[in-house]
Amino acid sequence: MNVSVLASSLIGSEIIKIGNEVNDMKSKGAEIANLTIGDFNPAIYPIPAELKDEIIEAYNLHHTNYPPADGILPLREVVKDFLKDRFKLDYEANEVLISAGSRPLIYSTYLALVDPGDKVIFPAPSWNNNHYCHLTSAEAVAIDSLEENNFMPVASQLKPHLKGATLLALCSPLNPTGTMFTKEQLAEICDLVIEENKRRAAGEKPLYIMYDQIYSLLTFGKEHVDPVSIRPELRDYTIYIDGISKCLAATGVRVGWGFGPAAIVSKMKAILGHVGAWAPKAEQVAVAKYFKNPTQVDTFLAAFKDQVQLSLNEIYNGFQELKSEGFAVDAIEPMGAIYLTLKIDYIGKTTPDGDLLKDSAAINFYLIKNAGTALVPFSAFGNDEKMAWFRASVGGCSLADIKAMMPRIKKALSELK
């Protein structure tokens, strides 16, 4: 069958592929701690009860017709107030765009700013920027971030690549690492962008920042920082991605928001208007009412963050114990999001069945089969297959699942030669 060049060259999600294989094994009775998909098991992490009630009430009140293309005004007003209250970011309602989660916002940012052949810079590892570059025919420039910087990109790495670039895609807390920018790190990057834009001629497309802060409310004792708060002069060049998917364990509720300069947001609105990627109206009505009560938001977040952090710490402490016992593993202390960065440095080892673990994917599938543990190699986020680092996502597992997993990992690794 003849299809478009884009369709024929599209690469599916590596994470979903691993998750599907794990789910297939679980359906056949295998006991597996599934730490792959960046999602939540609602039996473990339900959405706030008040939000659920508001959604039901909104449907009972027949909010089932099309919402406005940019989102209902009460929600955009609430988001405006929320940004001012939480982050001291001053945006008007017409600079806020509501969509069905954050993905349409990311895609519409690419479509609104990036022409075919334009250069897009992003760190590796990072989530899906390579695929969005492919979808928009952009020139993808992946910068390998380093362990010593907690896998966050730093100014010295980015500087050689900024000339002529259109978009710098950043995320903090970062998917897949769960690590975050410090204020100093992000300030240095912001200054580079300001300098680059000053060098550009009148009428030349500027360098924009897309700043994904979908995990900004899920931080553990660290300060979330953002470009415009650090350097207000970047306001005209920064598009933010945010929403409720992660901070309220509400991935399936599909309410996200982007915000930035009105001229760009209006173009994103037009793009999404053709795609029809609107958040359902009833859910928008419910989220607007829910966020009008900051106390109930804070109450939910406090308990939710404690639960997530317990699971992250359980894995982190377990890997530090293995490391102290001489195993070739490591972990970076959790800072934010629902992810932990793990090193399992067993490439080149041989399994009890005589199979060579030739790359990170082989290690992963060995652990799935022999330790009942499924992770995602950093190769799924743009890094080399020989890189022995992995993402663990805790949203789909209970604390009990994780505690039961650690002895299985120790046994499986001890059997490698």
DOTORDREN-369624 format. One record per residue (C-alpha): residue in one letter; x, y negated, z. Coordinates in pm, whole numbers, plus 50000, padded with zeros to 5 digits. Each point is the difference from the previous one (the first is absolute). Example, Ala and Ser with C-alpha at 12.3 -4.5 7.8 and 13.67 -1.06 7.14 Angstrom:
2
A512305045050780 S501374965649934 
END
This chain:
417
M500005000050000 N501354965649904 V499914974750283 S501684966550061 V503734997650058 L499224987750352 A497745029550077 S502395025449856 S502974986250196 L498234994450332 I501485018150298 G497575011150270 S500484993450369 E502715022650141 I498484996050346 I496565011649889 K501625029749823 I501735011250320 G496844993750204 N497895020649761 E502395029450023 V499944997750380 N496204998750009 D499845030349774 M502265019550238 K497944988550301 S496825011949831 K501585034749987 G500654999850373 A503494985150027 E500704979050310 I501654968349869 A500574966050157 N499184978249700 L502134968650033 T499704990349633 I497114976949910 G499894965050149 D496445005950116 F498125007250321 N498125030750112 P496764983750121 A499555027450260 I503244987750159 Y499914963349902 P496384988549953 I499224964749888 P498804976150273 A496545009750122 E498824963949972 L501104998449636 K498195032449924 D496834986350157 E500284967849798 I500405019849676 I496885020350075 E498104968450089 A501094983349675 Y498625029049797 N496794999150202 L499724963249905 H500355010249631 H503374984149923 T500355023349702 N500214976349701 Y503094985749832 P502164977950221 P501574968349856 A503115007749794 D502304984250259 G498165014150302 I497154986850210 L500654965350141 P499455009950368 L502815025649973 R502374976249822 E499304974150269 V500695025550274 V503245010349831 K501004963449974 D499444995650375 F501745032950077 L503124989649806 K500104966950181 D499525016050341 R502345029949965 F502754987949769 K499654961749998 L499485002549623 D497774972449862 Y497985011649698 E496584989649872 A497205024249918 N500564994749625 E503575012450047 V498785033550140 L498985029249777 I498155030750129 S500355033649825 A499525037450047 G503105004550214 S503464986949922 R500835019649683 P497854978849766 L501584969150152 I503525012749934 Y499105009949644 S498274966849930 T503034981450138 Y502185018249748 L497524993449719 A499614963350089 L503724992650015 V501985025649802 D500255001549620 P501385030649817 G503774999950036 D500024977150304 K502375010150278 V498505012350328 I502315005950296 F499135023150288 P501815021450255 A500405037549981 P498475015250198 S496704981949957 W496465010249917 N498815001249638 N501794969549860 N501645022249737 H496535011349887 Y498584964749988 C502984989549790 H499225028449762 L496324990149981 T500924964149911 S503005008349774 A502274980350231 E503735005050034 A500345017750336 V503094991050204 A500165022750305 I502524989750265 D501205028850217 S499654987650357 L502365013650262 E499775019950321 E501994973750191 N497284974549917 N497205023950101 F499305004049626 M498794964049973 P501404980149706 V502364971850091 A500934967849821 S503475011249893 Q498495029549813 L497274979649831 K502024969449901 P501715014449688 H496645009749849 L497814969250053 K501004980749687 G497125001449753 A497845022250221 T496254993650026 L499015019450311 L501675011250321 A497865026750167 L500525002250376 C498205018550279 S500314998050380 P499435021850193 L501245020549709 N498365030249847 P501685025750012 T502454991850278 G497934983950275 T502814974650037 M499724962049991 F501764968149896 T501604979450271 K499374962849976 E503634994549900 Q499895026349723 L496834986149846 A501184963750034 E503115007849795 I497885015949727 C497584970650002 D502894975749958 L501215019349695 V496564997549839 I499844962650070 E503464995049848 E499125020949695 N496824980249934 K501874967050029 R502335011849724 R497175007349757 A499054975249733 A496664981949987 G497395022949847 E502025031450071 K498165027150189 P501104999350366 L501055029050215 Y497065011550212 I499915021150315 M497335026550050 Y499955006250374 D498185031450109 Q499184997250370 I497245025950018 Y501695014050315 S500574966350167 L497715007650297 L501645033950059 T503314990250157 F501675013550311 G501774973150197 K501334982949687 E499024966249859 H498325000849660 V501444972949774 D498854986749663 P501454977249730 V497754969250023 S500214998250379 I503795000049971 R500254977549694 P496774979949937 E501344988449661 L499425035649872 R496234996150033 D499564994049625 Y502055030749914 T498765026650246 I497065023949964 Y499115020250309 I498395034650011 D498035009750312 G496785016150124 I498455024550245 S501065033249849 K502845006750240 C499434977450303 L496485014150056 A500675035649874 A497494990749729 T501645012249680 G496685012149858 V498034968950091 R501824981549718 V500234963950112 G503214981849921 W500934963749953 G502684981349815 F500784963250041 G502244974649839 P499954969749768 A496484993249870 A501134998949637 I501405035450020 V497265014250220 S497404987549750 K501755019649721 M500145031150219 K496274995350063 A499344998949625 I502045031849946 L498225019050277 G496684986849870 H500605019549679 V501215030850190 G497154998850251 A502295008850292 W497814983250260 A499675010850359 P496425012250060 K497804971450118 A498725017650312 E503565006650115 Q500934963649936 V497064988250210 A501025023850278 V503684990149998 A499074963050012 K497925005950312 Y502585022750162 F502874975249966 K497934971950145 N500655015950339 P503804998650052 T499735016850340 Q498515031949861 V502645000149724 D502774997150259 T498445026750222 F499885024749713 L503524991649882 A501525004650344 A498685035550038 F500585008849635 K503614988150001 D500735019150322 Q498685032049841 V502024995249679 Q503164991150191 L499755030950220 S500045022149691 L502844980849837 N502055001150320 E499395037250039 I501625006849662 Y502754974250053 N500955014150340 G499805035549867 F502424991949718 Q502374981750234 E500055031050220 L500775022049699 K502774975849901 S501505002250350 E500015038049965 G502104997849684 F497335002249731 A500664978849688 V496994977750054 D499244964450101 A497094975850032 I499544962350005 E498124986650300 P496374991949907 M499294963049956 G496654998149823 A497445017049773 I499265037250030 Y503325012149862 L503265013450131 T503255002349802 L501715033750041 K503345013249882 I500225037649943 D503445004749850 Y499905036149884 I500464996249624 G502395027349888 K498975024350272 T498595034649929 T496735014350131 P499715034350164 D498605012049664 G503154988449822 D498524969249831 L502174969149965 L498494967550129 K501184979249708 D498144967750074 S497604982850242 A496945015749834 A501445034550067 I500544991350366 N496424987550021 F498475031449856 Y502235021450219 L498604982050304 I496445003549871 K500435037449960 N502155007550304 A499214972650253 G496424991949913 T501064963749952 A499374978649693 L501894967349948 V500604977549698 P503564996749864 F501214964949926 S500335011449637 A496234994249982 F500714963350076 G502644993749735 N503145014650158 D502285027449876 E499025036450056 K503335005850174 M499094975450273 A499115019750313 W497544975050148 F496275005650046 R496804982250101 A497825014250277 S496464985850013 V498195006850327 G496434989749910 G498885034949907 C501375018950301 S499145001050366 L502624996350271 A499495036850080 D500705009149635 I503244980450013 K501135015450328 A499395034749857 M501924990949684 M503354991050156 P501015035250116 R499125013349653 I502314974249839 K502835009350239 K499615037149922 A499834994649623 L503104977849994 S501965023750223 E499485027949744 L501674981049715 K503555009749905 
END
